[in-house]
């Protein structure tokens, strides 16, 4: 009996079945060919020479937070941590990926504890499976705690936060292999990993050399004189910069000179990603909600909203009111992304969860921009506090130093420019993911449209809040 073959119209067939394998990201110029960069990364002094001054500043910040002035506007630790370091940090992620993690004091503490008392147990399977969700929960919990208990405005509160994180690092270093805390438990690491996907540099291995390697994965395992990758990466199979700190351990351990540090197009990793994770996309959307609620609580209308809620519901507890507002703010972007993914699923023949996981990354550029624009206000409107508080440590009179480094109009213009770049980056990323993934014009259109509408809604919400005058934190 002859076999019956059922033919399907081109628009209804699976692109993944009909098309050849999806194209990989093109290799950019190898920066290791620049002798200065190569010498730095291969030097035994790197990254230690950067860790020393960072650790010294970290110690100063911790001391000031716990033993310095109780008023945030007079405390150098608060100013250095929240007015200077926190706003600048996302910029470093875009420029050099997770390089901060290579010089972070927490990583150095973990290494020291591990050498002294570490039992080097394998990473628990639970952390491997749910570590990113734990990071997501931490990020939300810390943000909630800040608004309820005033961590940022309280030097002591910020100091306690550092102590809690340090305790987690010490326990993790004593029990588990390598930098388990940094990879699976650090809330800042989760933010780093998402934002670093948009960076302009990447570390990758030369596959042609790796195929003939006889060094027993020295880049991953390390050698007798050189530690392996602290975040459990195997350069030969790496296709993402999310968990690469550019610590250069693999570069020094590789005997074949196979590890490259390459320049690439900004954001390009977002549209060449083949293994999207829903927890990372969820974090991207949650951060969008966090920025919205942070902006809202800094506006004069926030007090009006609180008054309306109290009058309408009779609830007078601020923690309860904020908790409801916080849940709503985080749920709105997540819910809108879920709705857009559901609509897109009707046209691209993929389920809602898959669409959510894949296109959540497309909103990371807007995430970065909104985060930068929000923190830019603190840096430029309150940056003078950094100079005045640090100057007071050395006995200089800082009473006459201005708090603002730029006018309100200048800050607003810069915020809108950054936001516009983020919108353009997200729109372009949506287009690139769609064009790479689907061969049918109809399917591309059906996928692109709901996500562009979502992008437009989030843009309007952000612009509206940034146009309103913000209150100073310091």
BATORMI-450542 format. One line per 10 residues: number of its first residue (from 0); for each residue x, y, z of C-alpha. Coordinates in steps of 0.001 Angstrom, whole numbers, plus 500000, padded with zeros to 6 digits. Example, Ala and Ser with C-alpha at 12.3 -4.5 7.8 and 13.67 -1.06 7.14 Angstrom:
REM residues 2
0 = 512300/495500/507800  513670/498940/507140;
//
This chain:
REM residues 474
0 = 500000/500000/500000  501579/503351/499011  502571/505776/501743  500398/508857/501966  502255/512133/502417  500288/515066/503756  501448/518402/502389  501038/521615/504375  501004/525193/503146  504306/527053/503594;
10 = 502814/529447/506182  501748/526581/508414  504886/524455/508402  507465/524647/511138  510353/526897/510231  512654/524798/512371  511798/521680/510328  511805/523376/506923  514887/525552/507274  518551/524677/507807;
20 = 520079/525253/511294  519787/528805/512543  522820/531002/511799  525320/531545/514590  526738/534862/515669  529633/535957/513458  533041/536146/515129  534220/539687/515736  537817/540926/515817  540012/539177/518367;
30 = 541200/541767/520906  543920/539369/522085  545843/540408/518985  546348/543786/520657  549564/543224/522593  548646/545446/525560  545313/543657/526151  546953/540247/525739  549729/541117/528220  547222/542368/530794;
40 = 544951/539332/530592  547860/536880/530676  549587/538669/533540  549683/536927/536921  548806/540310/538442  545427/540409/536713  542760/540705/538094  544362/540899/541545  545838/544327/540903  542289/545625/540459;
50 = 540871/543684/543405  543138/545432/545913  541873/549023/545441  538281/547793/545080  538605/545855/548350  540047/548946/550055  537097/551086/548947  534708/548294/549938  536232/548251/553419  535857/552019/553711;
60 = 532227/551840/552581  531412/549038/555034  533072/550870/557928  531273/554106/557158  527906/552394/556837  528229/550659/560201  530203/553218/562200  529818/556510/560332  527194/559263/560562  523606/558047/560897;
70 = 522311/560597/558367  522564/559271/554808  523424/562685/553334  526465/562886/555627  527650/559292/555272  530404/558626/552729  529510/554919/552598  525941/555631/551524  527079/558188/548938  529751/555938/547437;
80 = 527495/552893/547364  524150/554242/546185  524896/557581/544507  528114/556642/542681  528648/552872/542400  525060/551726/541816  524329/554167/538923  527684/553526/537199  527571/549727/537495  525087/549052/534635;
90 = 527313/551078/532283  530195/548696/532944  527980/545722/532087  527287/547160/528639  530937/548020/528007  532855/545092/529508  530252/542525/530584  530642/540992/534037  534155/542348/534594  532920/543799/537900;
100 = 532468/540230/539173  536155/539546/538519  537170/542328/540925  534201/542134/543323  535291/541728/546989  532683/539000/547501  534427/536786/544959  537793/537356/546621  536287/536552/550041  534842/533328/548664;
110 = 538227/532310/547233  540030/532942/550534  537434/531061/552611  537574/528144/550195  541351/527891/550458  541281/528040/554260  538298/525894/555263  536497/524868/552070  535180/521297/551838  534486/521692/548091;
120 = 531188/519906/547893  529517/519798/544462  526904/522424/543741  523532/521074/544931  521243/520044/542109  518555/522262/543620  520721/525344/543054  521510/524335/539497  517808/523952/538738  516369/526861/540714;
130 = 519275/529203/541399  518015/531792/538919  514567/531767/540532  516239/532286/543926  518107/535238/542451  514842/536634/541060  513212/536308/544484  516174/537991/546201  516071/540923/543810  512387/541454/544481;
140 = 512784/540988/548253  515676/543462/548537  513809/546075/546503  510701/545580/548636  512767/545812/551832  514370/549053/550702  511014/550783/550301  509506/549338/553474  512513/549676/555791  514481/552389/553985;
150 = 517726/550494/553369  519146/553055/550947  518338/556018/553183  519752/554206/556238  523532/553713/556438  522994/551043/559070  520440/549256/556872  522857/549239/553931  525594/547965/556228  523402/545112/557441;
160 = 522651/544210/553811  526390/543964/553115  526876/541839/556236  524118/539447/555182  525596/539102/551699  529080/538577/553149  527730/535867/555446  526169/534092/552475  529464/534309/550574  531420/532859/553516;
170 = 529006/529955/554040  528948/529176/550321  532744/529359/550046  533157/527050/553030  530756/524418/551684  530738/524424/547892  533071/524435/544915  534399/527553/543233  532162/530637/543344  528830/528928/543847;
180 = 527376/532024/545516  528312/534284/542588  526862/531893/540002  523689/530701/541709  522825/532969/544646  524031/536556/544126  521164/538897/543240  523633/541320/541680  525037/538463/539629  521572/537900/538178;
190 = 521384/541522/537116  524931/541308/535729  524160/538216/533688  521094/539766/532042  522721/543099/531259  526046/541585/530165  524317/539921/527243  524256/543370/525673  527983/544019/526153  530342/544829/523300;
200 = 532938/542190/524249  532760/538412/524561  535088/535587/525522  534916/532560/523233  537110/529615/522267  538531/528882/518819  536640/525699/517939  539208/524533/515379  541930/524508/518026  539695/523002/520719;
210 = 538837/519987/518553  542449/518804/518741  543048/519799/522374  544877/517217/524533  544951/519335/527700  541982/517622/529425  539828/520763/529507  542429/522828/531362  540377/525943/530613  537562/524534/532781;
220 = 539420/522383/535302  542495/524549/535725  546089/523394/536057  548554/522830/538874  549307/526556/538939  546138/528115/537560  542547/527792/538865  539761/526818/536507  536736/528929/535631  535214/530231/538898;
230 = 531683/530232/537436  531780/526709/535955  532007/527745/532289  533526/525527/529603  534807/527992/526968  534533/525449/524158  530738/525279/524542  530082/528868/525643  527538/530774/523579  526729/533472/526127;
240 = 528532/536066/528231  526001/535812/531046  528343/533927/533363  531755/535053/532110  533579/537529/534342  536610/538020/532055  538786/536886/534968  541170/535368/532360  541700/532098/534263  540922/530111/531122;
250 = 543266/532276/529032  546161/531543/531373  545313/527846/531710  544881/527096/527997  548163/525751/526558  547021/526216/522963  546181/529935/522908  542618/529032/521900  540736/531553/524051  539752/534786/522353;
260 = 538301/538024/523688  536342/539466/520813  534539/542683/520046  530939/542310/518871  527895/544357/517980  526062/545702/521048  523048/543543/521991  523869/540925/519342  523878/538053/521848  520202/538731/522529;
270 = 519122/537751/519037  521559/534870/518538  520531/533154/521779  519322/529587/521140  518596/528416/524695  516379/531081/526311  515424/530610/529967  512076/531810/531237  513528/532782/534625  515921/535208/532926;
280 = 513120/536698/530861  510991/536950/534004  513794/538879/535724  513970/541260/532766  510271/542038/533056  510378/542203/536863  513203/544758/536696  511001/546839/534415  508305/546787/537094  510867/547637/539779;
290 = 512016/550707/537842  508393/551792/537434  507623/551527/541155  510905/553216/542094  510082/556120/539811  506537/556300/541142  507588/556435/544805  509891/559367/544058  507077/561500/542609  504889/563936/544515;
300 = 501788/562068/543310  502892/559048/545356  501590/560695/548504  498308/561384/546729  498103/557725/545748  498748/556664/549338  496047/559031/550550  493554/557717/548001  494281/554094/548975  493864/554877/552680;
310 = 490612/556751/552058  489212/554090/549749  490215/550958/551645  490761/552200/555177  494223/550593/555179  496775/552778/556965  499723/550369/557059  502399/551635/554656  504124/548221/554335  500817/546657/553310;
320 = 499949/549442/550879  503401/549365/549301  503339/545576/549059  500143/545753/547021  501553/548534/544820  504821/546626/544406  503091/543416/543369  500959/545327/540866  503962/547210/539419  505957/544012/538904;
330 = 502936/542088/537628  502022/544637/534950  505125/544158/532723  505128/540395/533383  501434/540163/532549  501778/542299/529429  504661/540126/528225  502545/537013/528842  499652/538579/526893  501902/539571/523987;
340 = 503375/536053/523972  499890/534544/523891  498892/536718/520952  502153/535935/519143  501629/532199/519685  498555/532302/517464  500651/533396/514519  504060/531782/515009  502871/528294/516075  504934/528279/519281;
350 = 503452/528154/522752  503135/531111/525115  505892/529969/527487  508399/529572/524653  507574/533011/523282  507819/534566/526763  511235/532997/527331  512593/534014/523939  511277/537564/523613  511788/538574/527232;
360 = 515422/539083/526243  514325/541618/523647  513196/543922/526461  516621/543894/528139  517812/546984/526166  514802/548945/527457  515511/547506/530912  519068/548783/530831  517977/552177/529536  515218/552654/532118;
370 = 517566/551546/534893  520294/553924/533696  517857/556804/533253  516481/556334/536768  519926/556113/538360  521175/559031/536289  518915/561250/538362  520615/560120/541567  524085/560486/540070  523599/563971/538623;
380 = 521028/565408/541036  522741/564080/544169  526325/563443/543015  527715/566367/544957  527088/564358/548125  529880/561993/547077  532420/564836/546999  531207/566452/550201  531079/563275/552295  534442/561967/551079;
390 = 536011/565405/551571  534733/565486/555160  536643/562254/555881  539863/564157/555256  538863/567164/557316  537823/569464/554471  534870/571785/554883  532228/570582/552458  529324/572734/553582  529393/574909/550460;
400 = 529557/572094/547919  526442/571900/545716  524468/568680/545733  523383/568738/542079  525941/568218/539295  523507/569206/536524  520245/571083/536117  516896/569313/536107  516357/570083/532419  519761/568655/531477;
410 = 519081/565506/533464  515689/565061/531813  517132/565444/528305  519804/562851/529056  517201/560506/530522  515013/560741/527427  517995/560198/525113  519009/557066/527035  515427/555854/527025  515163/556424/523253;
420 = 518316/554348/522706  516840/551557/524794  513575/551612/522857  515456/551485/519559  517614/548632/520858  514604/546589/521964  512708/547226/518710  515738/546168/516674  516237/543085/518842  512592/542050/518383;
430 = 513048/542354/514622  516321/540412/514583  514999/537555/516725  511891/537281/514567  513742/537411/511234  516282/534835/512386  513664/532491/513778  510885/532536/511185  511086/532260/507406  507467/533180/506710;
440 = 506645/536860/506284  503211/536283/507793  504679/534592/510842  507232/537350/511303  504512/539976/511181  502276/538057/513582  505166/537766/516049  506598/541254/515753  503344/543187/516102  502318/542243/519678;
450 = 505840/542755/521004  506182/546158/519382  502825/547130/520920  504118/545944/524299  507296/547976/523792  505202/551034/522981  503082/550675/526111  506136/550293/528377  507804/553251/526679  504821/555515/527266;
460 = 504681/554476/530926  508378/555214/531439  508343/558533/529587  505297/559699/531556  507005/558999/534872  510336/560531/533843  508599/563728/532717  507293/564310/536252  509547/566005/538843  511346/563566/541134;
470 = 512164/563986/544816  515742/563754/546024  516830/560738/548064  519835/562429/549668;
//
